[in-house]
Amino acid sequence: MTSRTGPVVIVGAGQAAAALARSLREMGFAGPITMLGEEPRPPYERPPLSKQVLLEGHVPEALWLMGEDIQRTQVVALSTSARVVRIERAVRRVVTDAGQSHPYETLVLATGGLARALPNLPVDGRYVFALRTLEDSLALHARLADARRVLVIGGGWLGLEVAATVRQRGCEVTVVEAASRLCARSVPPEVSAYLLQLHRAQGVDVRLGECATPTLTPDHVRLGPDAYDLAVVAIGLAARDELAATAGLATADGVLTDCSGATEDPSIFAIGDVARFCSSPGEPGVRLESWRHAETQARLAAAAIVGRPLGYDEPAWFWSDQFGRLIQIAGLPRPDLDLIEEAPGEKPLWRYGRDGTVEAVIGVDRARDVRMAHRDLPALACSIGGPRG
Ligand SMILES: Cc1cc2nc3c(=O)[nH]c(=O)nc-3n(C[C@H](O)[C@H](O)[C@H](O)COP(=O)(O)OP(=O)(O)OC[C@H]3O[C@@H](n4cnc5c(N)ncnc54)[C@H](O)[C@@H]3O)c2cc1C
């Protein structure tokens, strides 16, 4: 495999984009790097948006991933407020909404996702909120100052983090979740039960199995007989794969890639939240929405671009912070795994696996144990093939 030296154009200026630019330079890539992001700001970390930023309403210095000094030392040409509207694969260039063309030898799509909306409850920034950007977080923080009752729609990670933070700000919080348990797509039932008990103990009204159909009145959001000052819609993310789809690349709620982000077009990669990747052709693939995955896939894409490709050499990793509890997940706790060990109590730990081999570990305030276990788990490439016989 040969090293590429021509222009790399990165669409999106978020976590994966910043990690890619950094990795390319660390791996010795000397060609031009252009980063085009539609947000008005340089790349920043999103995890604090539902935690510290939402709680305190100020932007910590550590949020910024690529200030002007880093842009200068890494020699990255960053354009903010620049939305890419078209990929012209035949001539290898992208075009922005301002009509500017950027030729590429390698194109990397790092476009993340859009918060899914409820058709009958559009986000209006007054009564209905979503949480994806720094602006979303600051706007919600400001609005919470005169809110007493808050409805959170969706009992996944984002909904639960928002519920915890809003509760810590002193509001009454109701979480409605359509499934019969919390975070049902990503953790086994005993962990969902832990999360339920954690939130209820803190006074959050969690309603499961309830398909919320709230309505907007002139000054409230209503759900059944209850009125709320505002609602936060946290019902998942839709991959922003529309550019790729329009350009004829294969998509399925995500751009289809291999583990390193390579698409079917050798000059185009997709990484981070927008990539649906698999370790061998024909698998359904997985799309991971996690900080660590965005960093890892950026590193793997950079390695492939400089001609030194790597496999997905580490297990998945995710964390969440709720009510001061650090919940960490190492590996993929797929539904076909068995619960091998459960250590209950204030700081629970669960181990999952098959045939005596541990494949995933979940811990609460057990950072050391989860980190140690992480070292021995199978690399992600071996875990994503789905249930095995
Ligand atoms: C509130 C919140 C809390 C989170 N907390 C955690 C956590 O605790 N732990 C964890 O592991 N993960 C967490 N995550 C997930 C993690 O932040 C994401 O997985 C990570 O940001 C993905 O990086 P990305 O670069 O793929 O996408 P993003 O960071 O979303 O960046 C994509 C960028 O591309 C831009 N873009 C899209 N289309 C275009 C276009 N056509 N032209 C130009 N620009 C475009 C978007 O505007 C965006 O700025 C959280 C996410 C959020 C939103």
The ligand as a Gaussian input file, in Angstrom:
#p B3LYP/6-31G(d) Opt

LIG

0 1
 C      -24.264000      15.991000      24.370000
 C      -23.365000      14.840000      24.042000
 C      -22.738000      14.130000      25.054000
 C      -21.888000      13.071000      24.763000
 N      -21.312000      12.378000      25.786000
 C      -20.506000      11.345000      25.511000
 C      -19.889000      10.607000      26.552000
 O      -20.085000      10.895000      27.730000
 N      -19.081000       9.577000      26.227000
 C      -18.818000       9.218000      24.930000
 O      -18.078000       8.263000      24.676000
 N      -19.399000       9.904000      23.904000
 C      -20.221000      10.946000      24.166000
 N      -20.810000      11.637000      23.143000
 C      -20.581000      11.195000      21.755000
 C      -19.341000      11.847000      21.120000
 O      -19.249000      13.200000      21.429000
 C      -19.469000      11.646000      19.607000
 O      -19.399000      10.263000      19.375000
 C      -18.367000      12.379000      18.829000
 O      -18.532000      13.760000      18.946000
 C      -18.435000      11.981000      17.360000
 O      -17.529000      12.744000      16.631000
 P      -17.774000      13.031000      15.071000
 O      -16.612000      13.864000      14.642000
 O      -18.070000      11.784000      14.374000
 O      -19.097000      13.899000      15.019000
 P      -19.332000      15.377000      15.556000
 O      -18.478000      15.648000      16.738000
 O      -20.801000      15.516000      15.685000
 O      -18.831000      16.322000      14.373000
 C      -19.469000      16.364000      13.128000
 C      -19.363000      17.775000      12.580000
 O      -19.617000      17.765000      11.179000
 C      -20.370000      18.911000      10.844000
 N      -21.019000      18.688000       9.542000
 C      -22.020000      17.811000       9.251000
 N      -22.344000      17.877000       7.937000
 C      -21.524000      18.807000       7.380000
 C      -21.376000      19.318000       6.059000
 N      -22.130000      18.880000       5.035000
 N      -20.447000      20.276000       5.851000
 C      -19.666000      20.726000       6.856000
 N      -19.764000      20.284000       8.136000
 C      -20.682000      19.327000       8.388000
 C      -21.336000      19.027000      12.010000
 O      -21.916000      20.309000      12.075000
 C      -20.397000      18.726000      13.187000
 O      -19.758000      19.891000      13.644000
 C      -21.654000      12.707000      23.396000
 C      -22.288000      13.427000      22.373000
 C      -23.134000      14.497000      22.688000
 C      -23.821000      15.242000      21.574000

